[in-house]
Amino acid sequence: MSEPSKRSTIYFEPEIHKALRLKAASTHRSMSDLVNEAVRQALQEDHEDLAAFDERAAEPTITYEELLNDLKAHGKL
């Protein structure tokens, strides 16, 4: 059995609130549903970013100068 939804007060900028109300009406979804989806997507992106950082943790690092020299050596600059 799923947990009941939690209630919270969120303050939107007037323009954001208006856009959210209009989108909710035009898509026949609640404002809460739209906000939950947006937050869920943002959290998923964070999770993916952290996973990418973990995957690349062992990669060697180079300085900005070394990067520029490498790009120049390979005709990219």
Secondary structure, DSSP 8 states (H G I E B T S, - for coil): -------------HHHHHHHHHHHHHHT--HHHHHHHHHHHHHHHHHHHHHHHHHTTTS----HHHHHHHHHHTT--
